Amino acid sequence: MRSVSTLQDVLAARTCEAAPELVETLDPPSHGGAQGASAGKSRLRCHACGHQCPIPEGAVGVCKVRFNEHGRLRVPWGYVGGVQCDPVEKKPFFHVYPGALAYSFGMLGCDLHCSYCQNWVTSQALRDPHAGAPPRDITPASLVEDALRQGAKLVVSTYNEPLITIEWAVAIFKEARGHGLSTAFVSNGNGTPRALEYLRPHIDAYKVDLKSFDDRRYRDLGGRLQPILDTVRWLHDAGVWVEIVTLLIAGFNDSDDELRGLTQFVASVSPDIPWHVTAFHKDYRMTDPADTTPDMLQRAARIAREAGLRYVYAGNQPGRVGELEHTHCAGCGERLISRYGYLIQEYRLTANGACPRCDTRIPGLWSAGFEGQRTARPYLPPDRTRLSVL
């Protein structure tokens, strides 16, 4: 945390490593935060993420977007750094309304600094001068209107870490649910019970990026392992639908022992939690490891099956990972949903989300019937400028 003396200095401090043109476009946040508490001596304790930063007067937290202004927590509000209407399978959610569109929005900033981040243009925009997605002012109502016009079934906070912009996400989720839309987070999972309790009434599904099962690796990324594990358990116990993703990286998190420990942990929470193991490709600042191969994904999947997980998927390798793109019944093995990448090729679940052959209930969030593969309908807002798109 860096100490600053004026509101203008706050903006300069939290964007000091960002591109100058991004600094010029960002205004200071203007909304009070719900996740702050007094920590004495003019300090605030922010509870939005697992860092739980004690923020002195005029200072910013680790995330660089939440700060202490005269004893009040101020947080990001009123803009998006990117929006896009995606297949829900891209998030990835495989047990959430297959074929539906997920209207995805994000702000700027993150509480971690992963060298392989695939959303670094938004997540690292306040740390990296080469990153930057110019923000666009917007209201929750206009964002939800755009989601409805594009035919989305759910609204998803993603692209940056949604926990550090949780108040803005909740404002949008309230609007979205009022119009019949479901809501979800795509998150690193570095949460706190206080933040999750604040979020719980407004969210349906949560994807956790479980990056490793080694605390030393997490510390290299700027975090700790335990808050992520606690978040997974909390969400499942609270009845939020959870899916977990691990980006498999050679030499980083791909050892048999680590994969065994990780998948055994997930199975101990619930063997019905879908686990997606996805392929790394050289990106951002991590260019040394070789790209993940289909064989590596299949090996990880075998370990997960041995650990007791019932729904294991491999991603980023369409048509190259055998049955690992598809959903099978855990009771009789019948293939129920066939996929090629993000495309649903066959859907055979019953109206209550069960196997038509043996009536085993498949855990997840399902529609009464498959509505077909949805595609976004282009929309030009009234001011004739498109929303920012990643």
MILUM-816833 format. One record per residue (C-alpha): residue number from 1; residue in one letter; x, y, z. Coordinates in nm, 2 decimals, m for minus. Layout:
<margus>
@vomar=NUM, migu=A, x=X, y=Y, z=Z;
...
</margus>
This chain:
<margus>
@vomar=1, migu=M, x=0.00, y=0.00, z=0.00;
@vomar=2, migu=R, x=0.12, y=0.35, z=m0.09;
@vomar=3, migu=S, x=0.04, y=0.65, z=0.12;
@vomar=4, migu=V, x=m0.12, y=0.95, z=m0.06;
@vomar=5, migu=S, x=m0.26, y=1.28, z=0.07;
@vomar=6, migu=T, x=m0.53, y=1.39, z=m0.17;
@vomar=7, migu=L, x=m0.80, y=1.23, z=m0.38;
@vomar=8, migu=Q, x=m0.61, y=1.32, z=m0.69;
@vomar=9, migu=D, x=m0.30, y=1.15, z=m0.54;
@vomar=10, migu=V, x=m0.51, y=0.84, z=m0.49;
@vomar=11, migu=L, x=m0.58, y=0.82, z=m0.86;
@vomar=12, migu=A, x=m0.22, y=0.88, z=m0.94;
@vomar=13, migu=A, x=m0.10, y=0.62, z=m0.69;
@vomar=14, migu=R, x=m0.34, y=0.34, z=m0.80;
@vomar=15, migu=T, x=m0.25, y=0.40, z=m1.17;
@vomar=16, migu=C, x=0.12, y=0.49, z=m1.14;
@vomar=17, migu=E, x=0.23, y=0.19, z=m1.34;
@vomar=18, migu=A, x=m0.05, y=0.21, z=m1.59;
@vomar=19, migu=A, x=m0.04, y=0.37, z=m1.94;
@vomar=20, migu=P, x=m0.07, y=0.75, z=m1.93;
@vomar=21, migu=E, x=m0.38, y=0.75, z=m2.16;
@vomar=22, migu=L, x=m0.55, y=0.51, z=m1.91;
@vomar=23, migu=V, x=m0.48, y=0.74, z=m1.62;
@vomar=24, migu=E, x=m0.64, y=1.03, z=m1.81;
@vomar=25, migu=T, x=m0.96, y=0.83, z=m1.87;
@vomar=26, migu=L, x=m1.01, y=0.70, z=m1.52;
@vomar=27, migu=D, x=m1.20, y=0.91, z=m1.26;
@vomar=28, migu=P, x=m1.17, y=0.83, z=m0.89;
@vomar=29, migu=P, x=m1.43, y=0.59, z=m0.76;
@vomar=30, migu=S, x=m1.73, y=0.77, z=m0.62;
@vomar=31, migu=H, x=m1.92, y=0.50, z=m0.43;
@vomar=32, migu=G, x=m1.89, y=0.39, z=m0.07;
@vomar=33, migu=G, x=m1.78, y=0.04, z=m0.02;
@vomar=34, migu=A, x=m1.98, y=m0.22, z=0.18;
@vomar=35, migu=Q, x=m1.67, y=m0.43, z=0.28;
@vomar=36, migu=G, x=m1.48, y=m0.19, z=0.50;
@vomar=37, migu=A, x=m1.45, y=m0.17, z=0.88;
@vomar=38, migu=S, x=m1.25, y=0.05, z=1.12;
@vomar=39, migu=A, x=m0.92, y=m0.09, z=1.21;
@vomar=40, migu=G, x=m0.82, y=0.20, z=1.44;
@vomar=41, migu=K, x=m0.58, y=0.49, z=1.40;
@vomar=42, migu=S, x=m0.75, y=0.61, z=1.08;
@vomar=43, migu=R, x=m0.72, y=0.27, z=0.92;
@vomar=44, migu=L, x=m0.99, y=0.07, z=0.74;
@vomar=45, migu=R, x=m0.99, y=m0.30, z=0.71;
@vomar=46, migu=C, x=m1.11, y=m0.41, z=0.37;
@vomar=47, migu=H, x=m1.28, y=m0.75, z=0.36;
@vomar=48, migu=A, x=m1.35, y=m0.78, z=m0.01;
@vomar=49, migu=C, x=m1.07, y=m1.03, z=m0.07;
@vomar=50, migu=G, x=m0.84, y=m1.27, z=0.12;
@vomar=51, migu=H, x=m0.57, y=m1.00, z=0.16;
@vomar=52, migu=Q, x=m0.81, y=m0.81, z=0.40;
@vomar=53, migu=C, x=m0.58, y=m0.50, z=0.36;
@vomar=54, migu=P, x=m0.56, y=m0.26, z=0.66;
@vomar=55, migu=I, x=m0.57, y=0.06, z=0.45;
@vomar=56, migu=P, x=m0.44, y=0.39, z=0.62;
@vomar=57, migu=E, x=m0.60, y=0.72, z=0.54;
@vomar=58, migu=G, x=m0.53, y=0.82, z=0.18;
@vomar=59, migu=A, x=m0.39, y=0.48, z=0.08;
@vomar=60, migu=V, x=m0.49, y=0.21, z=m0.16;
@vomar=61, migu=G, x=m0.51, y=m0.16, z=m0.11;
@vomar=62, migu=V, x=m0.32, y=m0.43, z=m0.28;
@vomar=63, migu=C, x=m0.58, y=m0.43, z=m0.56;
@vomar=64, migu=K, x=m0.51, y=m0.06, z=m0.64;
@vomar=65, migu=V, x=m0.88, y=0.01, z=m0.68;
@vomar=66, migu=R, x=m1.01, y=0.03, z=m0.32;
@vomar=67, migu=F, x=m0.89, y=0.31, z=m0.10;
@vomar=68, migu=N, x=m0.95, y=0.50, z=0.22;
@vomar=69, migu=E, x=m1.08, y=0.85, z=0.18;
@vomar=70, migu=H, x=m1.11, y=1.03, z=0.51;
@vomar=71, migu=G, x=m1.20, y=0.71, z=0.69;
@vomar=72, migu=R, x=m1.45, y=0.59, z=0.43;
@vomar=73, migu=L, x=m1.38, y=0.30, z=0.20;
@vomar=74, migu=R, x=m1.42, y=0.40, z=m0.17;
@vomar=75, migu=V, x=m1.47, y=0.15, z=m0.44;
@vomar=76, migu=P, x=m1.50, y=0.12, z=m0.82;
@vomar=77, migu=W, x=m1.84, y=0.21, z=m0.96;
@vomar=78, migu=G, x=m2.02, y=0.31, z=m1.28;
@vomar=79, migu=Y, x=m1.80, y=0.18, z=m1.56;
@vomar=80, migu=V, x=m1.70, y=m0.13, z=m1.75;
@vomar=81, migu=G, x=m1.36, y=m0.21, z=m1.89;
@vomar=82, migu=G, x=m1.51, y=m0.47, z=m2.13;
@vomar=83, migu=V, x=m1.83, y=m0.65, z=m2.21;
@vomar=84, migu=Q, x=m1.91, y=m0.94, z=m2.44;
@vomar=85, migu=C, x=m2.19, y=m1.19, z=m2.49;
@vomar=86, migu=D, x=m2.03, y=m1.54, z=m2.48;
@vomar=87, migu=P, x=m2.15, y=m1.90, z=m2.48;
@vomar=88, migu=V, x=m2.17, y=m2.00, z=m2.11;
@vomar=89, migu=E, x=m1.94, y=m2.29, z=m2.19;
@vomar=90, migu=K, x=m1.66, y=m2.04, z=m2.25;
@vomar=91, migu=K, x=m1.66, y=m1.93, z=m1.88;
@vomar=92, migu=P, x=m1.64, y=m2.23, z=m1.85;
@vomar=93, migu=F, x=m1.97, y=m2.35, z=m1.70;
@vomar=94, migu=F, x=m2.08, y=m2.70, z=m1.83;
@vomar=95, migu=H, x=m2.36, y=m2.76, z=m1.58;
@vomar=96, migu=V, x=m2.52, y=m2.42, z=m1.61;
@vomar=97, migu=Y, x=m2.79, y=m2.38, z=m1.88;
@vomar=98, migu=P, x=m2.59, y=m2.54, z=m2.17;
@vomar=99, migu=G, x=m2.61, y=m2.35, z=m2.50;
@vomar=100, migu=A, x=m2.71, y=m2.03, z=m2.32;
@vomar=101, migu=L, x=m2.55, y=m1.69, z=m2.36;
@vomar=102, migu=A, x=m2.36, y=m1.54, z=m2.07;
@vomar=103, migu=Y, x=m2.34, y=m1.16, z=m2.08;
@vomar=104, migu=S, x=m2.00, y=m1.10, z=m1.94;
@vomar=105, migu=F, x=m1.87, y=m0.77, z=m1.80;
@vomar=106, migu=G, x=m1.56, y=m0.66, z=m1.61;
@vomar=107, migu=M, x=m1.39, y=m0.36, z=m1.46;
@vomar=108, migu=L, x=m1.02, y=m0.31, z=m1.40;
@vomar=109, migu=G, x=m0.77, y=m0.45, z=m1.15;
@vomar=110, migu=C, x=m0.69, y=m0.77, z=m0.96;
@vomar=111, migu=D, x=m0.57, y=m0.87, z=m0.62;
@vomar=112, migu=L, x=m0.32, y=m1.12, z=m0.78;
@vomar=113, migu=H, x=m0.06, y=m1.07, z=m1.04;
@vomar=114, migu=C, x=m0.04, y=m1.40, z=m1.24;
@vomar=115, migu=S, x=0.23, y=m1.39, z=m1.50;
@vomar=116, migu=Y, x=0.02, y=m1.61, z=m1.74;
@vomar=117, migu=C, x=m0.30, y=m1.41, z=m1.70;
@vomar=118, migu=Q, x=m0.52, y=m1.44, z=m2.01;
@vomar=119, migu=N, x=m0.73, y=m1.14, z=m1.92;
@vomar=120, migu=W, x=m0.43, y=m0.92, z=m1.84;
@vomar=121, migu=V, x=m0.54, y=m0.62, z=m2.05;
@vomar=122, migu=T, x=m0.81, y=m0.56, z=m1.78;
@vomar=123, migu=S, x=m0.68, y=m0.74, z=m1.47;
@vomar=124, migu=Q, x=m0.33, y=m0.58, z=m1.48;
@vomar=125, migu=A, x=m0.44, y=m0.25, z=m1.63;
@vomar=126, migu=L, x=m0.34, y=m0.06, z=m1.31;
@vomar=127, migu=R, x=0.00, y=m0.23, z=m1.28;
@vomar=128, migu=D, x=0.12, y=m0.28, z=m1.64;
@vomar=129, migu=P, x=0.18, y=0.01, z=m1.88;
@vomar=130, migu=H, x=0.12, y=m0.23, z=m2.17;
@vomar=131, migu=A, x=m0.22, y=m0.32, z=m2.04;
@vomar=132, migu=G, x=m0.54, y=m0.11, z=m2.05;
@vomar=133, migu=A, x=m0.90, y=m0.14, z=m2.16;
@vomar=134, migu=P, x=m1.04, y=0.21, z=m2.17;
@vomar=135, migu=P, x=m1.34, y=0.22, z=m1.93;
@vomar=136, migu=R, x=m1.68, y=0.32, z=m2.05;
@vomar=137, migu=D, x=m1.94, y=0.48, z=m1.82;
@vomar=138, migu=I, x=m2.26, y=0.28, z=m1.78;
@vomar=139, migu=T, x=m2.55, y=0.21, z=m1.54;
@vomar=140, migu=P, x=m2.67, y=m0.13, z=m1.42;
@vomar=141, migu=A, x=m3.00, y=m0.07, z=m1.60;
@vomar=142, migu=S, x=m2.84, y=0.00, z=m1.94;
@vomar=143, migu=L, x=m2.61, y=m0.29, z=m1.90;
@vomar=144, migu=V, x=m2.89, y=m0.53, z=m1.82;
@vomar=145, migu=E, x=m3.09, y=m0.38, z=m2.11;
@vomar=146, migu=D, x=m2.81, y=m0.47, z=m2.34;
@vomar=147, migu=A, x=m2.79, y=m0.83, z=m2.20;
@vomar=148, migu=L, x=m3.16, y=m0.87, z=m2.26;
@vomar=149, migu=R, x=m3.14, y=m0.74, z=m2.62;
@vomar=150, migu=Q, x=m2.86, y=m0.98, z=m2.70;
@vomar=151, migu=G, x=m3.06, y=m1.28, z=m2.57;
@vomar=152, migu=A, x=m2.85, y=m1.36, z=m2.26;
@vomar=153, migu=K, x=m2.98, y=m1.59, z=m1.99;
@vomar=154, migu=L, x=m2.72, y=m1.49, z=m1.73;
@vomar=155, migu=V, x=m2.50, y=m1.20, z=m1.64;
@vomar=156, migu=V, x=m2.14, y=m1.28, z=m1.53;
@vomar=157, migu=S, x=m1.88, y=m1.06, z=m1.36;
@vomar=158, migu=T, x=m1.55, y=m1.16, z=m1.51;
@vomar=159, migu=Y, x=m1.24, y=m1.03, z=m1.70;
@vomar=160, migu=N, x=m1.09, y=m0.87, z=m1.38;
@vomar=161, migu=E, x=m1.13, y=m1.01, z=m1.03;
@vomar=162, migu=P, x=m1.49, y=m0.95, z=m0.94;
@vomar=163, migu=L, x=m1.44, y=m0.98, z=m0.56;
@vomar=164, migu=I, x=m1.26, y=m0.64, z=m0.56;
@vomar=165, migu=T, x=m1.55, y=m0.48, z=m0.75;
@vomar=166, migu=I, x=m1.81, y=m0.67, z=m0.56;
@vomar=167, migu=E, x=m2.04, y=m0.38, z=m0.48;
@vomar=168, migu=W, x=m2.07, y=m0.29, z=m0.85;
@vomar=169, migu=A, x=m2.14, y=m0.65, z=m0.94;
@vomar=170, migu=V, x=m2.42, y=m0.67, z=m0.67;
@vomar=171, migu=A, x=m2.58, y=m0.36, z=m0.81;
@vomar=172, migu=I, x=m2.59, y=m0.51, z=m1.16;
@vomar=173, migu=F, x=m2.70, y=m0.85, z=m1.03;
@vomar=174, migu=K, x=m3.00, y=m0.70, z=m0.85;
@vomar=175, migu=E, x=m3.11, y=m0.53, z=m1.17;
@vomar=176, migu=A, x=m3.04, y=m0.85, z=m1.37;
@vomar=177, migu=R, x=m3.24, y=m1.07, z=m1.13;
@vomar=178, migu=G, x=m3.53, y=m0.82, z=m1.14;
@vomar=179, migu=H, x=m3.55, y=m0.90, z=m1.52;
@vomar=180, migu=G, x=m3.53, y=m1.28, z=m1.48;
@vomar=181, migu=L, x=m3.16, y=m1.33, z=m1.55;
@vomar=182, migu=S, x=m2.93, y=m1.56, z=m1.36;
@vomar=183, migu=T, x=m2.60, y=m1.43, z=m1.22;
@vomar=184, migu=A, x=m2.25, y=m1.57, z=m1.18;
@vomar=185, migu=F, x=m1.89, y=m1.48, z=m1.09;
@vomar=186, migu=V, x=m1.57, y=m1.60, z=m1.27;
@vomar=187, migu=S, x=m1.32, y=m1.55, z=m1.00;
@vomar=188, migu=N, x=m0.99, y=m1.65, z=m0.85;
@vomar=189, migu=G, x=m1.18, y=m1.74, z=m0.53;
@vomar=190, migu=N, x=m0.97, y=m1.53, z=m0.29;
@vomar=191, migu=G, x=m1.27, y=m1.45, z=m0.09;
@vomar=192, migu=T, x=m1.37, y=m1.38, z=0.27;
@vomar=193, migu=P, x=m1.68, y=m1.50, z=0.46;
@vomar=194, migu=R, x=m1.80, y=m1.14, z=0.49;
@vomar=195, migu=A, x=m1.78, y=m1.07, z=0.12;
@vomar=196, migu=L, x=m1.94, y=m1.40, z=0.03;
@vomar=197, migu=E, x=m2.23, y=m1.34, z=0.27;
@vomar=198, migu=Y, x=m2.28, y=m1.01, z=0.11;
@vomar=199, migu=L, x=m2.28, y=m1.17, z=m0.24;
@vomar=200, migu=R, x=m2.48, y=m1.48, z=m0.16;
@vomar=201, migu=P, x=m2.84, y=m1.34, z=m0.20;
@vomar=202, migu=H, x=m2.76, y=m1.22, z=m0.54;
@vomar=203, migu=I, x=m2.57, y=m1.50, z=m0.72;
@vomar=204, migu=D, x=m2.65, y=m1.84, z=m0.87;
@vomar=205, migu=A, x=m2.32, y=m1.98, z=m0.99;
@vomar=206, migu=Y, x=m1.95, y=m1.93, z=m0.91;
@vomar=207, migu=K, x=m1.65, y=m2.05, z=m1.11;
@vomar=208, migu=V, x=m1.34, y=m2.07, z=m0.90;
@vomar=209, migu=D, x=m0.99, y=m2.07, z=m1.06;
@vomar=210, migu=L, x=m0.80, y=m2.31, z=m0.84;
@vomar=211, migu=K, x=m0.45, y=m2.23, z=m0.98;
@vomar=212, migu=S, x=m0.24, y=m2.47, z=m0.77;
@vomar=213, migu=F, x=m0.25, y=m2.68, z=m0.46;
@vomar=214, migu=D, x=0.09, y=m2.55, z=m0.33;
@vomar=215, migu=D, x=0.08, y=m2.24, z=m0.11;
@vomar=216, migu=R, x=0.43, y=m2.14, z=m0.23;
@vomar=217, migu=R, x=0.30, y=m2.11, z=m0.58;
@vomar=218, migu=Y, x=0.01, y=m1.90, z=m0.47;
@vomar=219, migu=R, x=0.25, y=m1.67, z=m0.29;
@vomar=220, migu=D, x=0.44, y=m1.63, z=m0.61;
@vomar=221, migu=L, x=0.11, y=m1.51, z=m0.77;
@vomar=222, migu=G, x=0.05, y=m1.26, z=m0.48;
@vomar=223, migu=G, x=m0.19, y=m1.47, z=m0.27;
@vomar=224, migu=R, x=m0.24, y=m1.77, z=m0.04;
@vomar=225, migu=L, x=m0.40, y=m2.11, z=m0.10;
@vomar=226, migu=Q, x=m0.61, y=m2.13, z=0.22;
@vomar=227, migu=P, x=m0.86, y=m1.85, z=0.14;
@vomar=228, migu=I, x=m0.93, y=m2.01, z=m0.20;
@vomar=229, migu=L, x=m1.00, y=m2.35, z=m0.04;
@vomar=230, migu=D, x=m1.22, y=m2.19, z=0.23;
@vomar=231, migu=T, x=m1.41, y=m2.01, z=m0.05;
@vomar=232, migu=V, x=m1.48, y=m2.33, z=m0.23;
@vomar=233, migu=R, x=m1.62, y=m2.49, z=0.09;
@vomar=234, migu=W, x=m1.82, y=m2.19, z=0.18;
@vomar=235, migu=L, x=m1.99, y=m2.16, z=m0.16;
@vomar=236, migu=H, x=m2.08, y=m2.52, z=m0.17;
@vomar=237, migu=D, x=m2.22, y=m2.52, z=0.19;
@vomar=238, migu=A, x=m2.42, y=m2.21, z=0.11;
@vomar=239, migu=G, x=m2.59, y=m2.37, z=m0.19;
@vomar=240, migu=V, x=m2.41, y=m2.17, z=m0.47;
@vomar=241, migu=W, x=m2.35, y=m2.38, z=m0.78;
@vomar=242, migu=V, x=m1.97, y=m2.42, z=m0.80;
@vomar=243, migu=E, x=m1.74, y=m2.53, z=m1.09;
@vomar=244, migu=I, x=m1.37, y=m2.53, z=m1.06;
@vomar=245, migu=V, x=m1.10, y=m2.47, z=m1.33;
@vomar=246, migu=T, x=m0.73, y=m2.54, z=m1.32;
@vomar=247, migu=L, x=m0.51, y=m2.42, z=m1.60;
@vomar=248, migu=L, x=m0.25, y=m2.70, z=m1.63;
@vomar=249, migu=I, x=0.10, y=m2.57, z=m1.67;
@vomar=250, migu=A, x=0.41, y=m2.79, z=m1.71;
@vomar=251, migu=G, x=0.65, y=m2.75, z=m1.42;
@vomar=252, migu=F, x=0.41, y=m2.53, z=m1.23;
@vomar=253, migu=N, x=0.12, y=m2.74, z=m1.11;
@vomar=254, migu=D, x=0.12, y=m3.06, z=m1.32;
@vomar=255, migu=S, x=0.29, y=m3.31, z=m1.09;
@vomar=256, migu=D, x=0.09, y=m3.62, z=m1.00;
@vomar=257, migu=D, x=0.11, y=m3.54, z=m0.63;
@vomar=258, migu=E, x=m0.02, y=m3.19, z=m0.67;
@vomar=259, migu=L, x=m0.30, y=m3.30, z=m0.90;
@vomar=260, migu=R, x=m0.39, y=m3.58, z=m0.66;
@vomar=261, migu=G, x=m0.40, y=m3.34, z=m0.36;
@vomar=262, migu=L, x=m0.60, y=m3.08, z=m0.55;
@vomar=263, migu=T, x=m0.87, y=m3.32, z=m0.69;
@vomar=264, migu=Q, x=m0.90, y=m3.51, z=m0.36;
@vomar=265, migu=F, x=m0.97, y=m3.17, z=m0.19;
@vomar=266, migu=V, x=m1.24, y=m3.09, z=m0.45;
@vomar=267, migu=A, x=m1.39, y=m3.44, z=m0.40;
@vomar=268, migu=S, x=m1.39, y=m3.40, z=m0.03;
@vomar=269, migu=V, x=m1.61, y=m3.09, z=m0.07;
@vomar=270, migu=S, x=m1.84, y=m3.27, z=m0.31;
@vomar=271, migu=P, x=m1.76, y=m3.53, z=m0.58;
@vomar=272, migu=D, x=m2.03, y=m3.36, z=m0.79;
@vomar=273, migu=I, x=m1.84, y=m3.04, z=m0.84;
@vomar=274, migu=P, x=m1.73, y=m3.02, z=m1.20;
@vomar=275, migu=W, x=m1.36, y=m2.99, z=m1.25;
@vomar=276, migu=H, x=m1.22, y=m2.84, z=m1.57;
@vomar=277, migu=V, x=m0.86, y=m2.89, z=m1.65;
@vomar=278, migu=T, x=m0.76, y=m2.66, z=m1.93;
@vomar=279, migu=A, x=m0.46, y=m2.62, z=m2.16;
@vomar=280, migu=F, x=m0.20, y=m2.35, z=m2.10;
@vomar=281, migu=H, x=m0.06, y=m2.16, z=m2.39;
@vomar=282, migu=K, x=0.21, y=m1.90, z=m2.38;
@vomar=283, migu=D, x=0.06, y=m1.57, z=m2.28;
@vomar=284, migu=Y, x=0.15, y=m1.24, z=m2.12;
@vomar=285, migu=R, x=0.47, y=m1.28, z=m1.92;
@vomar=286, migu=M, x=0.49, y=m1.66, z=m1.91;
@vomar=287, migu=T, x=0.66, y=m1.79, z=m2.22;
@vomar=288, migu=D, x=0.89, y=m2.05, z=m2.09;
@vomar=289, migu=P, x=0.68, y=m2.37, z=m2.03;
@vomar=290, migu=A, x=0.57, y=m2.57, z=m2.33;
@vomar=291, migu=D, x=0.20, y=m2.55, z=m2.42;
@vomar=292, migu=T, x=m0.02, y=m2.81, z=m2.25;
@vomar=293, migu=T, x=m0.09, y=m3.12, z=m2.47;
@vomar=294, migu=P, x=m0.40, y=m3.33, z=m2.49;
@vomar=295, migu=D, x=m0.21, y=m3.62, z=m2.32;
@vomar=296, migu=M, x=m0.13, y=m3.40, z=m2.02;
@vomar=297, migu=L, x=m0.49, y=m3.31, z=m1.98;
@vomar=298, migu=Q, x=m0.60, y=m3.67, z=m2.01;
@vomar=299, migu=R, x=m0.35, y=m3.77, z=m1.74;
@vomar=300, migu=A, x=m0.48, y=m3.51, z=m1.51;
@vomar=301, migu=A, x=m0.83, y=m3.62, z=m1.58;
@vomar=302, migu=R, x=m0.74, y=m3.98, z=m1.48;
@vomar=303, migu=I, x=m0.60, y=m3.86, z=m1.15;
@vomar=304, migu=A, x=m0.92, y=m3.67, z=m1.09;
@vomar=305, migu=R, x=m1.14, y=m3.97, z=m1.16;
@vomar=306, migu=E, x=m0.93, y=m4.18, z=m0.92;
@vomar=307, migu=A, x=m0.98, y=m3.91, z=m0.66;
@vomar=308, migu=G, x=m1.35, y=m3.96, z=m0.69;
@vomar=309, migu=L, x=m1.47, y=m3.67, z=m0.90;
@vomar=310, migu=R, x=m1.77, y=m3.76, z=m1.12;
@vomar=311, migu=Y, x=m1.76, y=m3.48, z=m1.37;
@vomar=312, migu=V, x=m1.42, y=m3.41, z=m1.52;
@vomar=313, migu=Y, x=m1.37, y=m3.20, z=m1.83;
@vomar=314, migu=A, x=m1.07, y=m3.10, z=m2.04;
@vomar=315, migu=G, x=m1.08, y=m2.77, z=m2.22;
@vomar=316, migu=N, x=m0.91, y=m2.56, z=m2.49;
@vomar=317, migu=Q, x=m0.85, y=m2.87, z=m2.71;
@vomar=318, migu=P, x=m1.17, y=m2.92, z=m2.91;
@vomar=319, migu=G, x=m1.19, y=m3.27, z=m3.06;
@vomar=320, migu=R, x=m0.86, y=m3.38, z=m2.91;
@vomar=321, migu=V, x=m0.94, y=m3.50, z=m2.56;
@vomar=322, migu=G, x=m1.18, y=m3.80, z=m2.63;
@vomar=323, migu=E, x=m1.48, y=m3.80, z=m2.40;
@vomar=324, migu=L, x=m1.36, y=m3.52, z=m2.18;
@vomar=325, migu=E, x=m1.56, y=m3.25, z=m2.35;
@vomar=326, migu=H, x=m1.89, y=m3.44, z=m2.29;
@vomar=327, migu=T, x=m2.12, y=m3.48, z=m1.99;
@vomar=328, migu=H, x=m2.20, y=m3.84, z=m1.89;
@vomar=329, migu=C, x=m2.44, y=m3.98, z=m1.64;
@vomar=330, migu=A, x=m2.26, y=m4.07, z=m1.32;
@vomar=331, migu=G, x=m2.50, y=m4.36, z=m1.27;
@vomar=332, migu=C, x=m2.50, y=m4.55, z=m1.60;
@vomar=333, migu=G, x=m2.23, y=m4.38, z=m1.81;
@vomar=334, migu=E, x=m2.47, y=m4.26, z=m2.08;
@vomar=335, migu=R, x=m2.35, y=m3.96, z=m2.28;
@vomar=336, migu=L, x=m2.60, y=m3.68, z=m2.21;
@vomar=337, migu=I, x=m2.44, y=m3.37, z=m2.35;
@vomar=338, migu=S, x=m2.20, y=m3.38, z=m2.65;
@vomar=339, migu=R, x=m1.98, y=m3.08, z=m2.71;
@vomar=340, migu=Y, x=m1.72, y=m2.96, z=m2.96;
@vomar=341, migu=G, x=m1.54, y=m2.67, z=m2.79;
@vomar=342, migu=Y, x=m1.83, y=m2.43, z=m2.70;
@vomar=343, migu=L, x=m2.08, y=m2.59, z=m2.94;
@vomar=344, migu=I, x=m2.35, y=m2.82, z=m2.80;
@vomar=345, migu=Q, x=m2.39, y=m3.10, z=m3.05;
@vomar=346, migu=E, x=m2.64, y=m3.31, z=m2.86;
@vomar=347, migu=Y, x=m2.85, y=m3.26, z=m2.54;
@vomar=348, migu=R, x=m3.04, y=m3.55, z=m2.38;
@vomar=349, migu=L, x=m3.12, y=m3.44, z=m2.02;
@vomar=350, migu=T, x=m3.48, y=m3.47, z=m1.91;
@vomar=351, migu=A, x=m3.69, y=m3.16, z=m1.80;
@vomar=352, migu=N, x=m3.58, y=m3.21, z=m1.44;
@vomar=353, migu=G, x=m3.21, y=m3.25, z=m1.53;
@vomar=354, migu=A, x=m3.19, y=m3.63, z=m1.52;
@vomar=355, migu=C, x=m3.06, y=m3.91, z=m1.73;
@vomar=356, migu=P, x=m3.33, y=m4.04, z=m1.96;
@vomar=357, migu=R, x=m3.19, y=m4.39, z=m1.93;
@vomar=358, migu=C, x=m3.16, y=m4.45, z=m1.56;
@vomar=359, migu=D, x=m3.32, y=m4.13, z=m1.41;
@vomar=360, migu=T, x=m3.00, y=m4.03, z=m1.22;
@vomar=361, migu=R, x=m3.02, y=m3.66, z=m1.14;
@vomar=362, migu=I, x=m2.73, y=m3.46, z=m1.28;
@vomar=363, migu=P, x=m2.63, y=m3.18, z=m1.04;
@vomar=364, migu=G, x=m2.63, y=m2.83, z=m1.19;
@vomar=365, migu=L, x=m2.86, y=m2.55, z=m1.31;
@vomar=366, migu=W, x=m3.07, y=m2.67, z=m1.60;
@vomar=367, migu=S, x=m3.36, y=m2.53, z=m1.81;
@vomar=368, migu=A, x=m3.68, y=m2.73, z=m1.85;
@vomar=369, migu=G, x=m3.58, y=m2.80, z=m2.20;
@vomar=370, migu=F, x=m3.28, y=m2.74, z=m2.43;
@vomar=371, migu=E, x=m3.33, y=m2.40, z=m2.60;
@vomar=372, migu=G, x=m3.07, y=m2.46, z=m2.87;
@vomar=373, migu=Q, x=m2.73, y=m2.30, z=m2.91;
@vomar=374, migu=R, x=m2.78, y=m1.93, z=m2.86;
@vomar=375, migu=T, x=m2.60, y=m1.66, z=m3.05;
@vomar=376, migu=A, x=m2.57, y=m1.30, z=m2.95;
@vomar=377, migu=R, x=m2.77, y=m1.04, z=m3.14;
@vomar=378, migu=P, x=m2.56, y=m0.73, z=m3.22;
@vomar=379, migu=Y, x=m2.69, y=m0.42, z=m3.04;
@vomar=380, migu=L, x=m2.59, y=m0.05, z=m3.10;
@vomar=381, migu=P, x=m2.67, y=0.16, z=m2.79;
@vomar=382, migu=P, x=m2.87, y=0.48, z=m2.84;
@vomar=383, migu=D, x=m2.56, y=0.70, z=m2.82;
@vomar=384, migu=R, x=m2.43, y=0.51, z=m3.13;
@vomar=385, migu=T, x=m2.11, y=0.39, z=m2.96;
@vomar=386, migu=R, x=m2.07, y=0.03, z=m2.88;
@vomar=387, migu=L, x=m1.99, y=m0.10, z=m2.53;
@vomar=388, migu=S, x=m1.62, y=m0.18, z=m2.49;
@vomar=389, migu=V, x=m1.56, y=m0.54, z=m2.60;
@vomar=390, migu=L, x=m1.26, y=m0.76, z=m2.51;
</margus>
